[in-house]
Every structure is written in structure tokens, then in C-alpha cells.
Amino acid sequence: MIVRCVDNLFQTDVLVRGREYEVLGERDDCYILSGFDKGFSKARFEIALSRRSSRVHCGVRQPLDS
């Protein structure tokens, strides 16, 4: 699963708002992200659309079948 960071408050030295991260697992209401040793609260992220199943048109993601 891919998630996008929507809140990097108190984590600006680690997370980048708007960047997408790969989730390796979940534990205690946290996402375990690829490349990190610790979990981050799920509240900091939104689930991102798969890049393979969407395209960007004028800055808006749209399904490939539309």
C-alpha cells in the first residue's frame, strides 16, 4: 500500500508533506514505512491512489478507464 504524508508536524526532519511512502506493515495504529525503523501515526497519512491505476490530468488523478 502507498500512503501520502499530510502532516509532518514534529517530524519535519524525517517526513516530507506530500511525499508518498510504501507501507510495509501496521502496528498499534501506526504505519511501518519502508526505510524507517519506527512506526508513524496513521493520522499523518492518507491512502494514495495506485500510480498504475490512475493518471494525472491537469493536476488531478483520474482512473485510466475514464
N, C-alpha and C positions, 0 to 999 in steps of 0.2 A: 504494500500500500504506500502511496505517496501522500504526504501532508505538506501544507504550506504554512509557514510561520506568520501569524497575525499579531503577535505580541512578544516583543523581546525585552520588555521591562525587566531590569535587574539581570539580564543575560546578554547585554549588548556586546560583550567581549566574546560570546560564544555563538549566539544565534543571529541570523540576519532576517529582518522582517521582509516578507515577500519571497524568500528563498524556499524552494521545495526540498524536502528531506525524505529519504527512504526509511520506513518503519520496519525494524527487524522483529519487534515484539511489543507486548504491552504488559505492564505490571503496576499494581497499586495506583490505578487511574493515571498512569504515565506512559508515554511512548518511549521505547528504546530505539534510538535512531542510529543508523549506520554511521560509524566513525566516532561515536561518543561512548564513554564508559558509564554514564549515568542516565537516568530517565528524566524526561521533561514533562510537565503537566500537560494533559490533553487540551486544557483550556487555552493554551498558547497557539494551537494549530487548528486548521480546517482541512478537511479531506480534499485533496486536489484531484481534478479530473485526470484520467489517464491520458498521456500525450499521444498514445497510439489511437485512442478512440475519439479524438477531438482535433479540431484545427482552430487556428486563431484568425479571425477576420475583423479588422478594424479594432483590435484590442480586446475582442470578446470571443471567448471559446464557444465553438459550436460543434455539435455532433457531425461526424463525417457523412452520415446518411442524409443530411438536410441540404 
